[in-house]
Amino acid sequence: MQTFIHYFLHFGFPVLIAFFFFRKDWIKVAIILLATMLVDLDHLLASPIFDPNRCSFGFHILHSYYAIGFYIILLFFKRPYNIIGLGLLLHMLTDFIDCLFMYNVCNSCLENAPAKELLKTVSSLFF
């Protein structure tokens, strides 16, 4: 279920947002939102590049709290920057939800995760 939710939020949800909220230009907006997946290129800077027990939220440079602050600022600019900011924030939310799944299955797996305290707090609100 975690894998389905993760990929739906990365690929399906942005298309739905584009279709329902940007009806006139929904295809262009959907492409922009999907293009924000390129933010995952920062995974190439990690060693190892892929670790199934690593929470990318707060770990990778383009998934950091500073980067997220910049993505929020993008929301206040004109198109296409606000749409890019929206896509990047949706990506961060998706990765955070994925981290919540991991945390609730194996919280010791995220012992060194930068977002551990945030995950613990949010998890206690829902579970």
Buried (B, 14 or more C-beta within 10 A) or exposed (E): EEEEBBEEBBBEBBBEBBEEEBEEBBEBBBBBBBBBBEBBEBBEEBEEEEEEEBBBBBBBEBBBEEBBEEBEEBBEEEEBBEBBBBBBBBBBBBBBBBBBBBBEEEBEBBEEBBBBEBBEEBBEEEE
